[in-house]
Amino acid sequence: MNYMDYGYGTGHAGGIVMWIIVIAVAALLFYLAVNAPKGGGRYKGQEESALDILKKRYASGEISKEEFEEKKKDIL
């Protein structure tokens, strides 16, 4: 007698499907680990410098030209 006689197994096809699922999950986890965002949740090329932020604030009118120049000197 084998385990299939008691309903405990799914045969060879079930074992193959199980291994395919295990390998797929492992591959997905590996992919997510390799491609995870780095540096505070931002993707490569999306890092914004302090000067970029300062320029945006000046362009939006949030700070005056004098404040922009003063803060720019502090940054650089």
Secondary structure by P-SEA (a helix, b strand, c coil): cccccccccccaaaaaaaaaaaaaaaaaaaaaaaaccccccccccccccaaaaaaaaaaaccccaaaaaaaaaaac
